[in-house]
């Protein structure tokens, strides 16, 4: 889920503040966890919280401290093997599906490793060096990388905790807010020749560019995401049993996995319930649907007489300020309300492929995106566990079409 960037760095004092805030935020997210929680790995795609804490630290060590701080020494050179993810050019790696078996180093040793690297990076940023701008750009990238892992830490933890029959809560439950039921309104967009992709202002990952033109036919986009109430109507109408609604691969996956509702849903005493970071609660009917795959989203759109938007349509329509239910809100779950930002990542019908003229950077950091640009679908807008400072109109998230454990939902589009 990581990317790389080719953008001007912020001022060194700004990047020092960002670095301190991001490192602190990660540790605050991990603070409620027991050492046992920190070891959970419930599937290959999900990593233990302890691994996230260590990997984000290794990233700063590997790409900033080792090449730019000649006197730096790692607390343990073996950490490079344990906590590298998929950077082939950075050296050999521990098997991804075995990360939950790394009982040593202990959590306290990982936190000491974090402190060691944080102090070294802070010292490096505070030094009067001729390459301070280059260092600031790398630290900026490392901070955005760590913010992505803050989101992954929470969603991976949720998947792990969901296997506990006690249905434990990461954070205490709160009353479920409700709003009046409002049908979705489709807002027209005239289309035409539009420009999408990073505009050169601020941080962006390499896959967000180059900025380029795209022609859009006139279309309409719903003013809110699909809600849980909407989804229950799909379930009750036999949506999970109606093969004609589904893509062939989607139907095969649905049957093989036994899907009959979104991930973490079940029925209890005639009412739908769901499990989340705040424990088990009745489904909030007017909150956006969450934890559905691309295959489910596509089938729902067909059932609703609509379709999923393209990522160009989504980006062209996303003109409003970036405000919404993000990690900083503290809700840790989708909340009722419209808008295009926060709550849930929204599936688009666009495959994650390179934009015209894209070239992956040289070196290990160039492994971020290019080798992943196949068989995955783009999502837009951020979620309730995405740091808001990460978001921009050009941000492209991507996952495989069968994935459900991320905060994934959808917004409908129609041709005009």
C-alpha positions as CSV (number, residue, x, y, z in Angstrom):
1,X,0.0,0.0,0.0
2,X,3.0,2.3,0.0
3,X,4.0,4.7,-2.8
4,X,6.8,7.1,-3.6
5,X,6.9,10.8,-4.5
6,X,8.6,13.4,-6.8
7,X,7.5,16.6,-5.1
8,X,9.2,19.5,-3.4
9,X,9.8,19.0,0.3
10,X,8.3,21.1,3.0
11,X,10.5,23.4,5.0
12,X,12.8,21.5,7.5
13,X,11.0,22.9,10.6
14,X,7.6,21.8,9.1
15,X,8.9,18.3,8.4
16,X,10.3,18.0,11.9
17,X,6.8,18.8,13.3
18,X,5.2,16.4,10.9
19,X,7.6,13.6,11.8
20,X,7.1,14.1,15.6
21,X,3.3,14.1,15.2
22,X,3.1,11.1,13.0
23,X,5.4,9.0,15.1
24,X,3.5,10.0,18.2
25,X,0.1,9.2,16.6
26,X,1.2,5.7,15.7
27,X,2.2,5.0,19.2
28,X,-1.0,6.4,20.6
29,X,-2.9,4.0,18.3
30,X,-0.9,1.1,19.6
31,X,-1.1,2.1,23.3
32,X,-4.4,0.3,24.1
33,X,-3.0,-3.0,22.8
34,X,-1.7,-5.9,24.9
35,X,1.4,-7.7,23.8
36,X,-0.8,-10.5,22.7
37,X,-2.9,-8.1,20.6
38,X,0.2,-6.9,19.0
39,X,1.1,-10.4,17.7
40,X,-2.2,-11.0,15.8
41,X,-2.0,-12.0,12.2
42,X,-5.3,-13.4,11.0
43,X,-4.5,-13.8,7.3
44,X,-1.6,-13.3,4.9
45,X,-2.8,-9.9,3.8
46,X,-2.9,-8.5,7.3
47,X,0.2,-7.9,9.4
48,X,0.5,-7.8,13.2
49,X,0.4,-4.4,14.9
50,X,4.0,-5.0,16.2
51,X,5.2,-5.6,12.7
52,X,3.6,-2.3,11.5
53,X,5.4,-0.5,14.4
54,X,8.7,-2.0,13.4
55,X,8.3,-1.8,9.6
56,X,7.6,1.9,9.6
57,X,10.7,2.3,11.8
58,X,12.8,0.2,9.5
59,X,11.7,2.4,6.6
60,X,13.3,5.5,8.1
61,X,16.4,3.5,9.1
62,X,16.8,1.9,5.7
63,X,16.1,4.8,3.4
64,X,17.2,7.8,5.5
65,X,19.6,6.9,8.3
66,X,21.8,4.3,6.6
67,X,22.5,6.3,3.5
68,X,22.6,9.8,5.1
69,X,23.9,9.3,8.6
70,X,27.4,7.7,8.4
71,X,27.7,7.3,12.2
72,X,24.3,5.6,12.6
73,X,24.2,2.0,14.0
74,X,21.1,-0.1,14.1
75,X,20.2,-1.7,17.5
76,X,20.1,-5.0,15.6
77,X,21.1,-5.6,12.0
78,X,18.7,-8.6,11.8
79,X,15.7,-6.2,12.0
80,X,16.3,-5.4,8.3
81,X,15.4,-9.0,7.4
82,X,12.4,-9.2,9.8
83,X,10.8,-5.9,9.0
84,X,11.4,-5.3,5.3
85,X,8.1,-5.8,3.4
86,X,8.5,-6.2,-0.4
87,X,11.6,-4.1,-1.3
88,X,13.6,-6.6,-3.2
89,X,16.4,-4.3,-3.8
90,X,16.7,-3.6,-0.1
91,X,17.6,-7.2,0.6
92,X,16.0,-10.5,1.7
93,X,12.8,-10.6,3.7
94,X,10.9,-12.7,6.2
95,X,7.9,-14.5,4.7
96,X,4.8,-12.3,4.7
97,X,2.5,-14.9,6.0
98,X,4.8,-15.7,9.0
99,X,4.9,-12.2,10.5
100,X,2.6,-13.3,13.3
101,X,5.2,-15.8,14.4
102,X,7.8,-13.3,15.3
103,X,7.5,-13.4,19.0
104,X,11.0,-12.0,19.5
105,X,11.9,-9.1,19.6
106,X,9.3,-8.4,22.2
107,X,7.0,-5.5,21.9
108,X,9.0,-3.5,24.4
109,X,12.1,-4.0,22.2
110,X,10.3,-2.9,19.1
111,X,9.2,0.3,21.0
112,X,12.8,0.8,22.0
113,X,13.8,0.4,18.4
114,X,11.3,3.1,17.5
115,X,12.7,5.4,20.1
116,X,16.3,4.8,18.8
117,X,15.4,5.6,15.2
118,X,13.1,8.5,16.0
119,X,15.9,10.2,18.0
120,X,18.4,9.6,15.2
121,X,16.1,11.0,12.5
122,X,15.3,14.1,14.7
123,X,19.0,14.7,15.2
124,X,19.6,14.4,11.4
125,X,16.8,16.9,10.7
126,X,18.2,19.3,13.2
127,X,21.7,19.3,11.8
128,X,22.8,22.1,9.5
129,X,23.5,20.2,6.3
130,X,23.6,21.1,2.7
131,X,21.2,18.3,1.8
132,X,18.5,19.2,4.3
133,X,15.9,19.7,1.5
134,X,16.7,16.2,0.1
135,X,16.4,14.7,3.7
136,X,13.2,16.6,4.3
137,X,11.7,15.1,1.1
138,X,12.6,11.6,2.2
139,X,11.2,12.1,5.7
140,X,8.1,13.5,4.2
141,X,7.7,10.3,2.2
142,X,8.4,8.2,5.3
143,X,5.7,10.1,7.2
144,X,3.1,9.5,4.5
145,X,4.2,5.9,4.4
146,X,3.7,5.6,8.2
147,X,0.3,7.3,8.0
148,X,-0.8,4.6,5.5
149,X,0.4,2.0,8.1
150,X,-1.6,3.7,10.8
151,X,-4.7,2.8,8.8
152,X,-3.5,-0.7,8.1
153,X,-2.6,-1.2,11.7
154,X,-6.3,-0.5,12.6
155,X,-7.9,-2.5,9.8
156,X,-5.6,-5.5,10.3
157,X,-6.2,-5.4,14.0
158,X,-9.9,-5.3,13.4
159,X,-9.7,-8.4,11.3
160,X,-7.6,-10.2,14.0
161,X,-9.9,-9.2,16.8
162,X,-13.0,-10.3,14.9
163,X,-11.9,-13.9,15.4
164,X,-12.2,-13.6,19.1
165,X,-15.6,-15.0,20.2
166,X,-15.7,-12.5,23.1
167,X,-16.1,-9.7,20.4
168,X,-13.7,-7.4,22.3
169,X,-13.6,-3.7,21.5
170,X,-10.4,-1.9,20.6
171,X,-12.1,1.3,21.9
172,X,-15.2,1.6,24.1
173,X,-18.6,1.6,22.3
174,X,-20.5,4.9,21.9
175,X,-24.1,5.5,21.0
176,X,-24.9,5.1,17.4
177,X,-25.9,8.4,15.8
178,X,-28.9,8.4,13.4
179,X,-30.2,10.8,10.7
180,X,-33.4,11.1,8.7
181,X,-33.6,8.6,5.9
182,X,-32.9,10.5,2.7
183,X,-32.9,8.9,-0.8
184,X,-29.8,9.5,-2.8
185,X,-29.9,12.3,-5.4
186,X,-27.9,12.0,-8.6
187,X,-26.1,15.2,-9.4
188,X,-25.3,15.8,-13.1
189,X,-21.8,16.5,-14.4
190,X,-21.4,17.7,-18.0
191,X,-18.2,15.8,-18.6
192,X,-15.9,16.9,-21.4
193,X,-12.2,17.2,-21.4
194,X,-10.8,17.2,-17.9
195,X,-7.4,17.1,-16.3
196,X,-6.7,14.5,-13.5
197,X,-3.7,13.5,-11.5
198,X,-1.3,15.4,-9.2
199,X,-1.1,19.1,-9.9
200,X,2.4,19.6,-8.4
201,X,1.2,21.3,-5.2
202,X,2.3,19.4,-2.0
203,X,3.1,15.8,-1.5
204,X,1.9,13.1,-3.9
205,X,2.8,9.5,-4.7
206,X,4.3,8.7,-8.1
207,X,1.2,6.8,-9.2
208,X,-0.8,10.0,-9.0
209,X,0.9,11.4,-12.1
210,X,1.7,12.5,-14.6
211,X,-1.3,14.9,-14.8
212,X,-3.1,14.2,-18.0
213,X,-6.3,14.8,-19.9
214,X,-9.2,12.5,-19.9
215,X,-12.5,12.8,-21.8
216,X,-15.7,12.1,-19.9
217,X,-19.1,11.6,-21.3
218,X,-21.9,13.4,-19.4
219,X,-22.6,11.5,-16.2
220,X,-24.4,11.7,-12.8
221,X,-23.0,10.9,-9.4
222,X,-24.9,10.1,-6.3
223,X,-24.7,12.8,-3.6
224,X,-24.0,10.2,-0.9
225,X,-22.5,6.7,-0.6
226,X,-24.7,3.6,-0.6
227,X,-26.0,3.1,3.0
228,X,-26.5,0.0,5.2
229,X,-30.2,0.5,4.7
230,X,-29.8,0.4,0.9
231,X,-27.7,-2.7,1.3
232,X,-30.2,-4.6,3.4
233,X,-32.7,-4.1,0.6
234,X,-30.2,-5.7,-1.8
235,X,-29.8,-8.6,0.6
236,X,-33.6,-9.1,1.1
237,X,-34.2,-9.0,-2.6
238,X,-31.8,-11.9,-3.1
239,X,-28.8,-10.0,-4.3
240,X,-26.3,-12.5,-3.0
241,X,-28.2,-15.3,-4.8
242,X,-28.9,-13.7,-8.2
243,X,-26.1,-14.8,-10.4
244,X,-27.0,-12.5,-13.4
245,X,-26.0,-9.5,-11.2
246,X,-22.5,-10.7,-10.7
247,X,-19.3,-10.7,-12.8
248,X,-18.3,-14.3,-13.4
249,X,-15.2,-14.1,-11.2
250,X,-17.2,-12.3,-8.6
251,X,-19.9,-15.0,-8.5
252,X,-17.3,-17.7,-8.2
253,X,-15.7,-15.9,-5.3
254,X,-19.1,-15.2,-3.7
255,X,-20.0,-18.9,-3.8
256,X,-16.6,-20.2,-2.8
257,X,-16.5,-17.8,0.2
258,X,-20.1,-18.2,1.2
259,X,-20.9,-14.5,1.1
260,X,-24.4,-13.5,2.1
261,X,-23.7,-10.2,3.7
262,X,-20.8,-7.7,4.2
263,X,-17.8,-8.8,6.2
264,X,-18.4,-8.6,10.0
265,X,-22.2,-8.7,9.7
266,X,-24.6,-11.3,11.2
267,X,-28.3,-11.5,12.1
268,X,-29.4,-11.6,15.8
269,X,-33.0,-11.7,17.0
270,X,-34.2,-10.5,13.5
271,X,-31.8,-7.5,13.5
272,X,-28.5,-7.0,11.6
273,X,-25.5,-6.5,13.7
274,X,-21.9,-5.7,12.8
275,X,-18.5,-5.9,14.5
276,X,-16.1,-3.0,14.4
277,X,-13.3,-1.3,16.3
278,X,-15.9,-0.3,18.9
279,X,-17.1,-3.8,19.4
280,X,-20.4,-5.4,18.4
281,X,-23.4,-3.0,17.7
282,X,-26.6,-3.0,15.7
283,X,-26.0,-1.9,12.1
284,X,-26.4,1.8,11.8
285,X,-28.9,1.9,8.9
286,X,-28.0,5.3,7.6
287,X,-24.2,5.0,7.8
288,X,-22.4,4.1,4.5
289,X,-22.0,0.5,3.8
290,X,-18.5,-0.8,4.6
291,X,-16.4,-3.9,4.2
292,X,-17.7,-5.0,0.8
293,X,-15.6,-6.2,-2.1
294,X,-15.4,-4.7,-5.6
295,X,-17.4,-7.7,-6.8
296,X,-20.2,-7.0,-4.3
297,X,-20.1,-3.3,-5.1
298,X,-20.4,-4.0,-8.8
299,X,-23.3,-6.4,-8.3
300,X,-25.1,-3.9,-6.1
301,X,-24.7,-1.2,-8.7
302,X,-26.2,-3.4,-11.4
303,X,-29.1,-4.3,-9.1
304,X,-29.7,-0.6,-8.5
305,X,-29.8,0.2,-12.2
306,X,-26.6,2.1,-12.0
307,X,-22.8,1.6,-12.2
308,X,-19.6,2.4,-10.3
309,X,-17.9,5.7,-11.4
310,X,-14.6,5.7,-13.1
311,X,-11.8,7.3,-11.1
312,X,-11.6,10.2,-13.5
313,X,-15.3,10.9,-12.9
314,X,-14.8,10.7,-9.2
315,X,-11.8,13.0,-9.2
316,X,-13.5,15.5,-11.5
317,X,-16.5,15.7,-9.2
318,X,-14.5,16.0,-6.0
319,X,-14.3,19.8,-5.9
320,X,-15.4,20.3,-2.3
321,X,-12.9,20.9,0.5
322,X,-11.5,17.8,2.1
323,X,-13.6,17.5,5.2
324,X,-15.3,14.4,6.7
325,X,-15.0,11.5,9.1
326,X,-11.3,10.7,9.1
327,X,-9.0,9.1,11.7
328,X,-8.7,12.5,13.5
329,X,-12.5,12.4,14.2
330,X,-12.0,9.4,16.5
331,X,-15.2,7.7,15.5
332,X,-13.3,4.7,14.0
333,X,-16.4,3.7,12.0
334,X,-18.5,5.2,9.2
335,X,-21.1,7.7,10.3
336,X,-24.3,8.9,8.6
337,X,-23.9,11.8,6.2
338,X,-23.0,12.6,2.6
339,X,-20.0,14.2,1.1
340,X,-17.2,12.6,-0.9
341,X,-14.5,12.5,1.7
342,X,-13.9,10.1,4.6
343,X,-16.2,7.4,6.1
344,X,-15.4,4.7,3.5
345,X,-13.0,4.2,0.5
346,X,-15.2,4.2,-2.6
347,X,-14.7,1.6,-5.2
348,X,-14.4,2.8,-8.8
349,X,-14.6,0.7,-12.0
350,X,-11.1,1.8,-12.9
351,X,-8.2,-0.7,-12.8
352,X,-5.0,0.4,-11.1
353,X,-2.8,0.9,-14.1
354,X,-0.2,3.5,-15.0
355,X,-1.2,7.0,-16.2
356,X,0.1,8.0,-19.6
357,X,3.8,8.7,-19.3
358,X,4.3,7.1,-15.9
359,X,7.8,5.9,-15.2
360,X,8.7,4.2,-11.9
361,X,11.7,5.8,-10.1
362,X,15.0,4.0,-9.9
363,X,16.1,2.0,-6.8
364,X,14.2,0.3,-4.1
365,X,11.7,3.2,-3.6
366,X,10.7,2.7,-7.2
367,X,9.2,-0.7,-6.2
368,X,6.2,1.1,-4.6
369,X,3.8,1.0,-7.5
370,X,4.9,-0.2,-10.9
371,X,5.0,-3.9,-10.0
372,X,1.5,-3.7,-8.4
373,X,-0.2,-2.1,-11.4
374,X,-2.2,-5.2,-12.5
375,X,-5.4,-7.0,-11.3
376,X,-6.3,-4.4,-8.7
377,X,-9.0,-1.7,-8.7
378,X,-8.8,1.9,-7.6
379,X,-10.7,3.4,-4.6
380,X,-11.1,7.0,-3.8
381,X,-11.9,9.4,-0.9
382,X,-10.4,8.0,2.2
383,X,-12.1,6.4,5.2
384,X,-12.8,6.8,8.9
385,X,-9.4,5.4,9.7
386,X,-7.4,7.4,7.1
387,X,-5.4,10.4,8.4
388,X,-7.0,13.4,6.8
389,X,-3.7,15.1,6.1
390,X,-2.9,12.3,3.7
391,X,-5.9,13.1,1.4
392,X,-6.0,15.0,-1.9
393,X,-8.1,14.8,-5.0
394,X,-5.6,12.8,-6.9
395,X,-5.0,10.1,-4.2
396,X,-5.3,6.6,-5.6
397,X,-5.8,3.7,-3.3
398,X,-6.0,0.2,-4.7
399,X,-6.9,-3.4,-3.7
400,X,-7.8,-6.7,-5.3
401,X,-11.4,-7.0,-6.2
402,X,-12.1,-9.8,-3.6
403,X,-10.7,-7.8,-0.7
404,X,-13.2,-6.8,2.0
405,X,-11.3,-6.1,5.3
406,X,-10.5,-2.5,4.5
407,X,-13.1,0.2,5.0
408,X,-14.5,-0.2,1.5
409,X,-17.9,1.1,0.3
410,X,-19.3,2.6,-2.9
411,X,-21.1,5.5,-4.5
412,X,-23.3,5.0,-7.6
413,X,-22.9,6.7,-11.0
414,X,-25.2,6.8,-14.0
415,X,-24.8,7.7,-17.7
416,X,-26.6,10.8,-18.8
